[in-house]
Amino acid sequence: MAEETVSPEFARPTTTAQQVRINGNELAVEVLGPEGAPVIITHHGAPGLGSRAEPRASFGRLADEYRVVVFDARGSGESEGSGTFSHEQWAADIDGLREWIGAEKIIMAGGSYGGFMAMEYAIRYPDRVAALVLRDTAPDNSHAALARENALASDRVTIDMEKFDRIDEGRVRDDEDLMDCWREILPLYDFHYDPEATERKVQATPYRYEAHNYAFSVNLPDYDLKPQLPSVSVPTLVTVGRTDWITPVSCSESIVELIPGARLAIFEESGHSPQIEQAEEWTATVRDFLREVFPTTVSPR
């Protein structure tokens, strides 16, 4: 279906969440799956554009065996945006959610920018992570230059590079401008391009330009986890779409080279969202990995 060819990473939430106060900030949180099952906390991508909708759709498929916590990060979706939007603060919010759900250790997961935060959490809170699941992400900010090259080389659409640079550098003026810039780059994301589906995604996205600008102008210029990744000692699965333009396969390969024992799964007919474009294969890959490294006693429904 057309909707499945557009990454839902930034889609507006469609169900009612609990408002949970974490570190002085109200977060929109949903909990899926049975009590007593191993806990997965998964972080959405793109601060200021992302929401819990994508991880709910993808990791929600595992809620027959695992307890899945999805949330809108501070400053995104339906969550409050007080305080700072630093990686340190967002990682502390993840740990606050872990404590709130009552899990001593969690499976930490995230895609795209959510993968940045999943790795940040594993580095900052190593005793709280039992396994790590990453999707279409990068260990440092070198992917920005690769993404710009791929945008310029695209034969799918001609990108207005002034808009590209403003969204990429965190210089958008307001939510309306963020929407306009987002519309410009969305055609690059998927394996198959559907202009009508892309516009539906533009209209469905929850825009929060302050968090976006902070993430891309303050957090990312100095983002580099490569020196710390060899210290990650938990089982790690890295998944990526073959034609991902923004965090290409080489970025995932770098992560796998740095984290001892990490595994790589490449999905040949996917762009930035194999969890949607090859949903069955991606879900089976993640489920098999988790059953091996963090088996659950809960019987699948």
C-alpha positions as CSV (number, residue, x, y, z in Angstrom):
1,M,0.0,0.0,0.0
2,A,1.1,3.6,-0.6
3,E,1.2,4.5,3.0
4,E,3.7,1.8,3.8
5,T,6.2,3.2,1.3
6,V,6.6,6.4,3.3
7,S,8.5,6.2,6.5
8,P,6.3,6.8,9.5
9,E,9.2,8.0,11.6
10,F,7.7,11.5,11.9
11,A,4.0,10.7,11.9
12,R,1.6,12.4,14.3
13,P,0.5,10.1,17.2
14,T,-3.0,8.7,16.9
15,T,-3.8,7.2,20.3
16,T,-4.1,8.7,23.7
17,A,-0.9,8.6,25.8
18,Q,-0.4,8.9,29.5
19,Q,1.2,12.2,30.6
20,V,4.1,11.2,32.8
21,R,6.3,13.7,34.7
22,I,9.9,12.8,34.1
23,N,12.7,15.1,35.3
24,G,10.3,18.1,35.7
25,N,8.8,17.7,32.2
26,E,5.5,16.1,31.1
27,L,6.1,13.3,28.5
28,A,3.5,11.6,26.4
29,V,4.0,7.9,27.0
30,E,2.4,4.7,25.9
31,V,3.1,1.2,27.3
32,L,2.3,-1.9,25.2
33,G,2.6,-5.5,26.1
34,P,2.2,-7.7,29.2
35,E,3.4,-6.9,32.7
36,G,6.4,-8.8,33.7
37,A,7.9,-9.1,30.3
38,P,11.3,-7.7,29.4
39,V,11.1,-4.0,28.8
40,I,12.0,-2.3,25.5
41,I,12.3,1.5,25.5
42,T,12.5,2.8,22.0
43,H,13.3,6.4,21.0
44,H,11.9,8.0,17.9
45,G,13.9,9.9,15.3
46,A,14.2,13.6,14.3
47,P,13.6,15.8,17.4
48,G,10.9,18.3,16.6
49,L,9.6,16.2,13.7
50,G,9.4,12.7,15.2
51,S,6.9,11.1,17.6
52,R,6.1,7.9,19.3
53,A,4.0,6.8,16.3
54,E,6.9,5.1,14.4
55,P,8.3,3.1,17.3
56,R,4.7,2.2,18.4
57,A,4.0,0.8,14.9
58,S,7.3,-1.1,14.5
59,F,8.3,-2.2,18.0
60,G,4.6,-2.6,18.9
61,R,4.7,-5.8,16.8
62,L,6.9,-7.3,19.5
63,A,4.4,-6.4,22.3
64,D,3.1,-10.0,22.3
65,E,6.4,-11.0,24.1
66,Y,7.9,-7.8,25.4
67,R,6.7,-4.7,27.3
68,V,7.3,-1.9,24.9
69,V,7.5,1.7,26.1
70,V,7.1,4.4,23.4
71,F,7.1,8.2,24.1
72,D,7.4,11.6,22.6
73,A,10.8,13.0,23.6
74,R,11.0,16.3,25.5
75,G,10.1,19.0,22.9
76,S,8.6,16.6,20.3
77,G,5.1,15.4,19.5
78,E,2.7,15.9,22.4
79,S,5.4,16.2,25.2
80,E,6.2,19.3,27.1
81,G,9.3,21.2,25.9
82,S,10.7,22.8,29.1
83,G,14.4,22.8,29.9
84,T,17.2,21.9,27.5
85,F,17.2,19.5,24.5
86,S,20.7,18.2,25.0
87,H,21.7,14.6,24.6
88,E,22.5,14.5,28.3
89,Q,19.0,15.6,29.2
90,W,17.3,13.2,26.7
91,A,19.3,10.3,28.0
92,A,18.3,11.2,31.6
93,D,14.7,11.2,30.5
94,I,15.1,7.7,29.1
95,D,16.5,6.6,32.5
96,G,13.6,8.3,34.2
97,L,11.2,6.3,32.1
98,R,13.1,3.1,32.9
99,E,12.8,3.9,36.6
100,W,9.1,4.8,36.2
101,I,8.3,1.5,34.4
102,G,10.1,-0.4,37.1
103,A,12.8,-2.1,35.0
104,E,16.3,-2.8,36.4
105,K,17.6,-3.3,32.9
106,I,16.0,-2.6,29.5
107,I,16.4,-3.3,25.8
108,M,17.3,0.1,24.3
109,A,16.2,0.7,20.8
110,G,16.1,3.6,18.4
111,G,16.2,4.6,14.7
112,S,17.8,7.5,13.0
113,Y,18.3,10.3,15.6
114,G,16.7,7.8,18.0
115,G,19.7,5.6,17.3
116,F,22.0,8.4,18.4
117,M,20.1,8.5,21.7
118,A,20.0,4.7,22.1
119,M,23.8,4.7,21.8
120,E,24.1,7.7,24.1
121,Y,22.0,5.9,26.7
122,A,24.0,2.7,26.4
123,I,27.2,4.7,27.0
124,R,25.9,6.9,29.8
125,Y,24.0,4.2,31.6
126,P,25.8,0.9,30.8
127,D,24.5,-1.0,33.8
128,R,20.9,-0.4,32.7
129,V,21.1,-1.9,29.2
130,A,20.7,-5.6,28.4
131,A,20.7,-5.3,24.6
132,L,20.8,-2.6,21.9
133,V,18.7,-2.5,18.7
134,L,19.6,0.3,16.2
135,R,18.1,1.2,12.9
136,D,19.5,3.5,10.1
137,T,21.7,5.6,12.3
138,A,25.3,6.8,12.6
139,P,28.1,7.0,15.2
140,D,29.1,10.6,14.4
141,N,28.1,13.6,12.4
142,S,30.1,12.6,9.3
143,H,26.8,11.3,7.8
144,A,25.8,14.9,7.3
145,A,28.3,15.4,4.5
146,L,27.3,12.1,2.9
147,A,23.6,13.0,3.1
148,R,24.3,16.3,1.3
149,E,26.2,14.6,-1.4
150,N,23.3,12.1,-1.9
151,A,20.7,14.9,-2.0
152,L,22.7,16.7,-4.7
153,A,23.1,13.5,-6.7
154,S,19.4,12.4,-6.5
155,D,17.7,11.8,-9.9
156,R,14.3,11.5,-8.1
157,V,13.8,15.2,-7.4
158,T,15.8,18.5,-7.6
159,I,16.3,19.7,-4.0
160,D,16.3,23.4,-3.1
161,M,19.6,23.3,-1.3
162,E,18.9,26.6,0.6
163,K,16.0,24.8,2.3
164,F,18.1,21.7,2.7
165,D,20.8,23.6,4.5
166,R,18.4,25.4,6.8
167,I,16.8,22.2,8.0
168,D,20.1,20.4,8.2
169,E,21.8,23.2,10.1
170,G,18.9,23.9,12.5
171,R,18.1,27.4,11.1
172,V,14.4,27.1,10.4
173,R,12.3,30.1,11.4
174,D,9.1,28.6,12.8
175,D,6.9,25.5,12.6
176,E,5.5,26.5,9.2
177,D,9.1,27.0,7.8
178,L,10.0,23.6,9.3
179,M,7.1,22.0,7.4
180,D,8.2,23.7,4.2
181,C,11.8,22.5,4.5
182,W,10.6,19.0,5.5
183,R,8.5,18.8,2.4
184,E,11.6,19.5,0.4
185,I,13.7,16.6,1.6
186,L,11.0,13.9,2.2
187,P,11.1,12.5,-1.3
188,L,14.7,11.3,-0.6
189,Y,13.7,8.9,2.2
190,D,11.9,5.9,0.7
191,F,12.9,3.0,-1.7
192,H,9.8,3.8,-3.8
193,Y,8.8,7.4,-4.2
194,D,5.1,8.2,-4.0
195,P,4.5,12.0,-4.2
196,E,0.9,11.8,-2.8
197,A,2.0,9.6,0.1
198,T,4.8,12.1,0.8
199,E,2.4,15.0,1.0
200,R,0.2,13.0,3.4
201,K,3.2,12.6,5.6
202,V,4.0,16.3,5.5
203,Q,0.5,17.1,6.7
204,A,0.6,14.5,9.4
205,T,3.9,15.5,11.0
206,P,3.9,17.2,14.4
207,Y,6.2,20.3,14.0
208,R,8.2,21.6,17.0
209,Y,10.9,23.8,15.5
210,E,12.6,24.7,18.7
211,A,13.7,21.1,19.5
212,H,14.7,20.6,15.9
213,N,16.9,23.7,15.7
214,Y,18.6,22.9,19.0
215,A,19.3,19.3,18.0
216,F,20.8,20.2,14.6
217,S,22.6,23.5,15.5
218,V,23.9,22.6,19.0
219,N,23.9,18.8,19.5
220,L,25.0,17.5,16.1
221,P,28.1,19.6,15.1
222,D,30.2,17.9,17.8
223,Y,28.3,14.6,17.9
224,D,30.9,11.7,17.9
225,L,30.4,8.5,19.8
226,K,33.2,6.5,18.0
227,P,35.7,6.7,20.9
228,Q,33.1,5.4,23.4
229,L,31.4,2.7,21.3
230,P,34.1,0.0,22.0
231,S,33.0,0.1,25.6
232,V,29.5,-1.0,24.8
233,S,29.5,-4.6,26.0
234,V,25.8,-5.7,25.4
235,P,24.5,-7.7,22.4
236,T,23.8,-5.2,19.6
237,L,21.8,-5.5,16.4
238,V,22.3,-2.8,13.7
239,T,19.7,-2.7,10.9
240,V,19.8,-0.5,7.8
241,G,18.1,0.0,4.4
242,R,20.4,-0.5,1.4
243,T,19.4,2.8,-0.2
244,D,19.3,4.9,3.0
245,W,20.4,8.4,1.8
246,I,20.8,10.2,5.1
247,T,22.6,7.5,7.3
248,P,24.0,5.3,4.6
249,V,25.1,1.7,5.0
250,S,28.7,2.8,5.7
251,C,27.5,4.4,8.9
252,S,26.0,1.2,10.2
253,E,29.1,-0.7,9.2
254,S,31.2,1.8,11.3
255,I,29.0,1.1,14.3
256,V,29.4,-2.7,13.9
257,E,33.2,-2.4,13.6
258,L,33.3,-0.4,16.8
259,I,30.9,-2.3,19.1
260,P,32.4,-5.7,20.0
261,G,30.2,-8.5,18.6
262,A,27.6,-6.3,17.0
263,R,25.6,-7.7,14.1
264,L,24.6,-6.0,10.9
265,A,21.4,-6.7,8.9
266,I,21.0,-4.9,5.6
267,F,17.6,-4.8,3.9
268,E,18.0,-4.6,0.2
269,E,14.6,-3.1,-0.8
270,S,14.5,-0.3,1.8
271,G,15.5,3.3,2.2
272,H,15.6,4.9,5.6
273,S,12.8,2.7,7.0
274,P,13.2,-1.0,6.6
275,Q,10.9,-1.5,9.6
276,I,8.1,-0.3,7.2
277,E,9.3,-1.1,3.7
278,Q,10.3,-4.7,4.6
279,A,8.3,-4.9,7.7
280,E,8.0,-8.7,8.0
281,E,11.7,-9.4,7.4
282,W,12.8,-6.6,9.7
283,T,10.5,-7.7,12.5
284,A,11.6,-11.3,12.2
285,T,15.2,-10.2,12.3
286,V,14.7,-8.2,15.5
287,R,12.5,-10.8,17.2
288,D,15.0,-13.6,16.5
289,F,17.9,-11.5,17.9
290,L,16.0,-10.6,21.0
291,R,14.8,-14.2,21.6
292,E,18.4,-15.2,21.5
293,V,20.0,-12.5,23.7
294,F,17.1,-11.7,26.0
295,P,14.6,-14.5,26.0
296,T,11.2,-14.0,27.5
297,T,9.0,-16.4,29.4
298,V,5.9,-14.7,28.0
299,S,4.1,-16.9,25.3
300,P,3.4,-15.0,22.0
301,R,-0.2,-14.3,21.5
